[in-house]
Amino acid sequence: MKDCPQANCIMPADKDQTRLDELIQGPGGIKAGNTGTENRAAVAAIAQALVDRGATVIITACTEIPLVFNADICSDFPVSIVDPMVVVVDNIIARHSSAYSA
């Protein structure tokens, strides 16, 4: 999804996307269980670069990124951080909660 003008998306620069891929999949990456402050800071720096380019919200559209970078962990980040999986779960619960009411 390199181009999404209808939403005015700002994608990571190529070098940042490469680094993000390494942070997720590399031997010291998030998939390998490394969810500490080093990976958190690196992901936050990439997100900050998006903010510097005009992003007003960060969507963590990857299952691993929210493990180190989310609204709870990074509550002082200058823009909102949205985890799409949380949005999906919230919508499912909202749509079907009446089915489970007694």
N, CA, C and O atoms as a DFTB+ gen file, in Angstrom:
408 C
 N C O
     1  1       0.842      -1.176       0.000
     2  2       0.000       0.000       0.000
     3  2       0.888       1.240       0.000
     4  3       0.921       1.983       0.981
     5  1       1.585       1.456      -1.066
     6  2       2.479       2.600      -1.171
     7  2       1.712       3.886      -1.419
     8  3       2.180       4.959      -1.036
     9  1       0.552       3.811      -2.047
    10  2      -0.162       5.018      -2.421
    11  2      -1.604       4.918      -1.946
    12  3      -2.340       4.022      -2.358
    13  1      -1.996       5.821      -1.096
    14  2      -3.383       5.839      -0.624
    15  2      -3.821       7.293      -0.462
    16  3      -4.036       7.751       0.660
    17  1      -3.956       8.020      -1.570
    18  2      -4.267       9.448      -1.493
    19  2      -5.598       9.753      -0.821
    20  3      -5.761      10.827      -0.241
    21  1      -6.542       8.840      -0.887
    22  2      -7.832       9.097      -0.264
    23  2      -7.711       9.272       1.247
    24  3      -8.553       9.927       1.861
    25  1      -6.697       8.709       1.839
    26  2      -6.491       8.828       3.280
    27  2      -5.288       9.706       3.606
    28  3      -4.979       9.919       4.778
    29  1      -4.610      10.215       2.585
    30  2      -3.416      11.035       2.774
    31  2      -2.383      10.296       3.642
    32  3      -1.862      10.845       4.612
    33  1      -2.106       9.057       3.274
    34  2      -1.161       8.222       4.015
    35  2       0.269       8.674       3.795
    36  3       0.643       9.103       2.704
    37  1       1.046       8.574       4.828
    38  2       2.481       8.823       4.749
    39  2       3.157       7.516       5.138
    40  3       3.049       7.051       6.272
    41  1       3.842       6.948       4.187
    42  2       4.523       5.672       4.418
    43  2       5.957       5.936       4.860
    44  3       6.508       6.995       4.560
    45  1       6.568       4.991       5.568
    46  2       7.977       5.170       5.952
    47  2       8.871       5.317       4.716
    48  3       8.613       4.721       3.670
    49  1       9.915       6.113       4.860
    50  2      10.917       6.208       3.803
    51  2      11.511       4.819       3.583
    52  3      11.478       3.979       4.483
    53  1      12.048       4.577       2.404
    54  2      12.586       3.253       2.079
    55  2      13.580       2.755       3.127
    56  3      13.514       1.598       3.543
    57  1      14.503       3.626       3.557
    58  2      15.500       3.207       4.554
    59  2      14.825       2.874       5.881
    60  3      15.253       1.955       6.580
    61  1      13.780       3.609       6.233
    62  2      13.064       3.320       7.476
    63  2      12.264       2.022       7.358
    64  3      12.176       1.260       8.321
    65  1      11.688       1.768       6.194
    66  2      10.948       0.517       5.997
    67  2      11.884      -0.674       6.082
    68  3      11.539      -1.700       6.667
    69  1      13.081      -0.538       5.495
    70  2      14.079      -1.605       5.583
    71  2      14.455      -1.856       7.036
    72  3      14.543      -3.004       7.472
    73  1      14.674      -0.784       7.777
    74  2      15.027      -0.908       9.201
    75  2      13.876      -1.532       9.980
    76  3      14.103      -2.374      10.848
    77  1      12.652      -1.133       9.682
    78  2      11.478      -1.692      10.353
    79  2      11.370      -3.188      10.096
    80  3      11.069      -3.960      11.006
    81  1      11.616      -3.592       8.862
    82  2      11.603      -5.025       8.534
    83  2      12.644      -5.779       9.361
    84  3      12.374      -6.877       9.848
    85  1      13.826      -5.194       9.522
    86  2      14.878      -5.808      10.339
    87  2      14.453      -5.883      11.804
    88  3      14.689      -6.885      12.479
    89  1      13.825      -4.814      12.284
    90  2      13.379      -4.787      13.681
    91  2      12.323      -5.844      13.963
    92  3      12.226      -6.357      15.078
    93  1      11.545      -6.160      12.960
    94  2      10.496      -7.168      13.127
    95  2      11.056      -8.575      12.932
    96  3      10.851      -9.454      13.770
    97  1      11.765      -8.784      11.823
    98  2      12.112     -10.139      11.404
    99  2      13.562     -10.540      11.636
   100  3      13.897     -11.720      11.528
   101  1      14.420      -9.593      11.949
   102  2      15.841      -9.893      12.104
   103  2      16.124     -10.777      13.305
   104  3      15.237     -11.019      14.124
   105  1      17.350     -11.261      13.416
   106  2      17.712     -12.146      14.522
   107  2      17.531     -11.501      15.897
   108  3      17.289     -12.204      16.879
   109  1      17.642     -10.202      15.977
   110  2      17.399      -9.503      17.239
   111  2      16.061      -8.807      17.248
   112  3      15.835      -7.877      18.022
   113  1      15.163      -9.267      16.373
   114  2      13.895      -8.592      16.163
   115  2      12.771      -8.998      17.108
   116  3      12.922      -9.842      17.991
   117  1      11.669      -8.364      16.877
   118  2      10.482      -8.555      17.720
   119  2       9.964      -9.993      17.616
   120  3       9.582     -10.589      18.623
   121  1       9.950     -10.548      16.406
   122  2       9.492     -11.941      16.236
   123  2      10.370     -12.913      17.011
   124  3       9.916     -13.990      17.397
   125  1      11.612     -12.542      17.239
   126  2      12.524     -13.397      18.000
   127  2      12.345     -13.191      19.503
   128  3      13.067     -13.783      20.305
   129  1      11.388     -12.355      19.877
   130  2      11.087     -12.146      21.290
   131  2      11.773     -10.948      21.915
   132  3      11.674     -10.735      23.123
   133  1      12.462     -10.173      21.113
   134  2      13.170      -9.010      21.641
   135  2      12.250      -7.787      21.624
   136  3      12.176      -7.052      20.639
   137  1      11.564      -7.598      22.728
   138  2      10.587      -6.512      22.836
   139  2      11.035      -5.438      23.822
   140  3      10.209      -4.725      24.391
   141  1      12.323      -5.329      24.016
   142  2      12.859      -4.388      24.989
   143  2      12.966      -2.959      24.486
   144  3      12.471      -2.598      23.418
   145  1      13.632      -2.171      25.302
   146  2      13.703      -0.729      25.052
   147  2      14.460      -0.373      23.779
   148  3      14.154       0.642      23.154
   149  1      15.427      -1.170      23.382
   150  2      16.177      -0.845      22.156
   151  2      15.273      -0.902      20.924
   152  3      15.267       0.025      20.114
   153  1      14.516      -1.981      20.785
   154  2      13.601      -2.079      19.647
   155  2      12.471      -1.069      19.769
   156  3      12.029      -0.513      18.764
   157  1      12.002      -0.824      20.976
   158  2      10.951       0.175      21.196
   159  2      11.429       1.551      20.734
   160  3      10.704       2.262      20.037
   161  1      12.636       1.921      21.117
   162  2      13.177       3.235      20.742
   163  2      13.371       3.331      19.228
   164  3      13.119       4.381      18.638
   165  1      13.812       2.253      18.604
   166  2      14.030       2.267      17.158
   167  2      12.714       2.425      16.405
   168  3      12.644       3.185      15.439
   169  1      11.670       1.717      16.834
   170  2      10.360       1.844      16.197
   171  2       9.799       3.244      16.445
   172  3       9.215       3.847      15.545
   173  1       9.973       3.755      17.647
   174  2       9.495       5.107      17.965
   175  2      10.190       6.157      17.101
   176  3       9.566       7.135      16.689
   177  1      11.463       5.960      16.830
   178  2      12.201       6.901      15.984
   179  2      11.651       6.902      14.557
   180  3      11.544       7.954      13.926
   181  1      11.309       5.728      14.061
   182  2      10.719       5.639      12.719
   183  2       9.352       6.309      12.712
   184  3       9.019       7.028      11.770
   185  1       8.564       6.081      13.747
   186  2       7.254       6.727      13.847
   187  2       7.412       8.247      13.952
   188  3       6.636       8.997      13.359
   189  1       8.406       8.692      14.700
   190  2       8.651      10.133      14.827
   191  2       9.015      10.737      13.476
   192  3       8.623      11.866      13.183
   193  1       9.753      10.011      12.654
   194  2      10.081      10.493      11.312
   195  2       8.811      10.709      10.483
   196  3       8.735      11.643       9.685
   197  1       7.815       9.836      10.679
   198  2       6.524      10.008       9.996
   199  2       5.813      11.259      10.500
   200  3       5.239      12.010       9.712
   201  1       5.852      11.480      11.803
   202  2       5.250      12.684      12.390
   203  2       5.950      13.929      11.848
   204  3       5.301      14.921      11.516
   205  1       7.272      13.866      11.762
   206  2       8.041      14.998      11.234
   207  2       7.659      15.330       9.794
   208  3       7.805      16.467       9.346
   209  1       7.168      14.321       9.079
   210  2       6.734      14.519       7.691
   211  2       5.250      14.862       7.600
   212  3       4.717      15.013       6.500
   213  1       4.577      14.987       8.743
   214  2       3.191      15.435       8.729
   215  2       2.149      14.448       9.204
   216  3       0.961      14.769       9.194
   217  1       2.548      13.261       9.618
   218  2       1.566      12.276      10.102
   219  2       0.881      12.796      11.364
   220  3       1.528      13.347      12.254
   221  1      -0.422      12.615      11.426
   222  2      -1.200      13.042      12.591
   223  2      -1.715      11.864      13.411
   224  3      -2.321      12.044      14.467
   225  1      -1.467      10.671      12.914
   226  2      -1.795       9.436      13.628
   227  2      -0.865       8.349      13.093
   228  3      -0.510       8.350      11.914
   229  1      -0.478       7.430      13.962
   230  2       0.340       6.292      13.544
   231  2      -0.519       5.042      13.662
   232  3      -1.053       4.741      14.730
   233  1      -0.646       4.321      12.562
   234  2      -1.387       3.062      12.560
   235  2      -0.360       1.934      12.537
   236  3       0.412       1.808      11.587
   237  1      -0.355       1.130      13.571
   238  2       0.617       0.045      13.688
   239  2       0.099      -1.182      12.942
   240  3      -0.334      -2.167      13.541
   241  1       0.157      -1.088      11.630
   242  2      -0.440      -2.107      10.760
   243  2       0.484      -3.308      10.578
   244  3       0.873      -3.647       9.461
   245  1       0.817      -3.930      11.674
   246  2       1.656      -5.128      11.696
   247  2       1.424      -5.766      13.063
   248  3       1.347      -5.055      14.064
   249  1       1.315      -7.044      13.122
   250  2       1.000      -7.679      14.404
   251  2       2.117      -7.560      15.429
   252  3       1.852      -7.611      16.630
   253  1       3.356      -7.404      14.987
   254  2       4.469      -7.341      15.938
   255  2       4.715      -5.939      16.506
   256  3       5.104      -5.807      17.666
   257  1       4.499      -4.916      15.720
   258  2       4.821      -3.549      16.153
   259  2       4.139      -3.176      17.475
   260  3       4.803      -2.605      18.340
   261  1       2.855      -3.467      17.671
   262  2       2.230      -3.088      18.938
   263  2       2.840      -3.739      20.184
   264  3       2.579      -3.300      21.304
   265  1       3.640      -4.773      19.993
   266  2       4.296      -5.392      21.147
   267  2       5.343      -4.465      21.760
   268  3       5.672      -4.595      22.939
   269  1       5.867      -3.528      20.964
   270  2       6.876      -2.592      21.479
   271  2       6.452      -1.141      21.362
   272  3       7.041      -0.270      22.002
   273  1       5.434      -0.871      20.550
   274  2       5.029       0.510      20.297
   275  2       3.514       0.578      20.218
   276  3       2.916       0.241      19.196
   277  1       2.904       1.016      21.309
   278  2       1.448       1.154      21.341
   279  2       1.083       2.314      22.262
   280  3       1.949       2.884      22.926
   281  1      -0.188       2.654      22.298
   282  2      -0.642       3.819      23.056
   283  2      -0.392       3.682      24.555
   284  3      -0.205       4.689      25.237
   285  1      -0.385       2.475      25.076
   286  2      -0.132       2.282      26.505
   287  2       1.351       2.430      26.837
   288  3       1.713       3.112      27.797
   289  1       2.197       1.797      26.048
   290  2       3.639       1.847      26.294
   291  2       4.201       3.235      26.002
   292  3       5.072       3.726      26.721
   293  1       3.700       3.857      24.949
   294  2       4.237       5.148      24.488
   295  2       3.201       6.250      24.671
   296  3       2.877       6.972      23.728
   297  1       2.692       6.372      25.870
   298  2       1.602       7.319      26.138
   299  2       1.994       8.774      25.921
   300  3       1.122       9.629      25.764
   301  1       3.282       9.065      25.909
   302  2       3.718      10.440      25.701
   303  2       4.074      10.745      24.237
   304  3       4.603      11.817      23.945
   305  1       3.790       9.819      23.321
   306  2       4.076      10.067      21.908
   307  2       3.188      11.217      21.432
   308  3       2.038      11.319      21.860
   309  1       3.702      12.087      20.553
   310  2       2.983      13.323      20.217
   311  2       1.708      13.168      19.391
   312  3       0.940      14.124      19.291
   313  1       1.454      12.004      18.796
   314  2       0.204      11.780      18.060
   315  2      -0.400      10.455      18.512
   316  3       0.260       9.653      19.172
   317  1      -1.653      10.237      18.150
   318  2      -2.324       8.988      18.517
   319  2      -1.672       7.799      17.827
   320  3      -1.212       7.895      16.689
   321  1      -1.642       6.681      18.537
   322  2      -1.139       5.414      18.003
   323  2      -2.329       4.457      17.980
   324  3      -2.950       4.204      19.013
   325  1      -2.640       3.931      16.803
   326  2      -3.799       3.056      16.652
   327  2      -3.341       1.659      16.245
   328  3      -2.632       1.488      15.253
   329  1      -3.753       0.675      17.019
   330  2      -3.508      -0.731      16.697
   331  2      -4.761      -1.254      15.992
   332  3      -5.807      -1.379      16.629
   333  1      -4.684      -1.561      14.701
   334  2      -5.867      -2.009      13.972
   335  2      -6.542      -3.229      14.589
   336  3      -7.762      -3.361      14.497
   337  1      -5.779      -4.121      15.216
   338  2      -6.389      -5.301      15.821
   339  2      -7.309      -4.904      16.972
   340  3      -8.364      -5.510      17.157
   341  1      -6.924      -3.905      17.738
   342  2      -7.781      -3.420      18.819
   343  2      -9.071      -2.838      18.244
   344  3     -10.151      -3.051      18.795
   345  1      -8.958      -2.111      17.146
   346  2     -10.143      -1.542      16.498
   347  2     -11.078      -2.656      16.037
   348  3     -12.293      -2.569      16.220
   349  1     -10.512      -3.698      15.442
   350  2     -11.323      -4.830      14.973
   351  2     -12.029      -5.505      16.152
   352  3     -13.233      -5.753      16.096
   353  1     -11.291      -5.798      17.202
   354  2     -11.878      -6.463      18.365
   355  2     -12.959      -5.594      18.997
   356  3     -14.032      -6.093      19.337
   357  1     -12.693      -4.309      19.158
   358  2     -13.694      -3.405      19.722
   359  2     -14.975      -3.405      18.893
   360  3     -16.074      -3.402      19.447
   361  1     -14.837      -3.409      17.571
   362  2     -16.012      -3.423      16.705
   363  2     -16.769      -4.739      16.780
   364  3     -17.999      -4.749      16.768
   365  1     -16.054      -5.833      16.856
   366  2     -16.721      -7.130      16.985
   367  2     -17.506      -7.181      18.291
   368  3     -18.660      -7.609      18.312
   369  1     -16.883      -6.747      19.368
   370  2     -17.566      -6.750      20.667
   371  2     -18.785      -5.839      20.622
   372  3     -19.855      -6.221      21.096
   373  1     -18.643      -4.648      20.063
   374  2     -19.761      -3.712      19.996
   375  2     -20.917      -4.272      19.176
   376  3     -22.080      -4.104      19.542
   377  1     -20.606      -4.924      18.091
   378  2     -21.658      -5.458      17.212
   379  2     -22.346      -6.684      17.778
   380  3     -23.510      -6.947      17.475
   381  1     -21.627      -7.434      18.600
   382  2     -22.186      -8.706      19.046
   383  2     -22.411      -8.789      20.555
   384  3     -22.807      -9.841      21.057
   385  1     -22.174      -7.735      21.264
   386  2     -22.332      -7.802      22.722
   387  2     -23.764      -8.053      23.142
   388  3     -23.999      -8.692      24.167
   389  1     -24.726      -7.567      22.380
   390  2     -26.133      -7.812      22.735
   391  2     -26.479      -9.288      22.620
   392  3     -27.384      -9.763      23.307
   393  1     -25.788     -10.009      21.781
   394  2     -26.044     -11.448      21.619
   395  2     -25.645     -12.217      22.874
   396  3     -26.121     -13.331      23.094
   397  1     -24.781     -11.637      23.694
   398  2     -24.299     -12.321      24.892
   399  2     -24.944     -11.789      26.166
   400  3     -24.628     -12.252      27.262
   401  1     -25.831     -10.833      26.030
   402  2     -26.499     -10.278      27.221
   403  2     -27.565     -11.244      27.715
   404  3     -28.236     -11.929      26.943
   405  1     -27.687     -11.266      29.004
   406  2     -28.702     -12.167      29.589
   407  2     -30.009     -11.448      29.759
   408  3     -30.981     -12.037      30.234
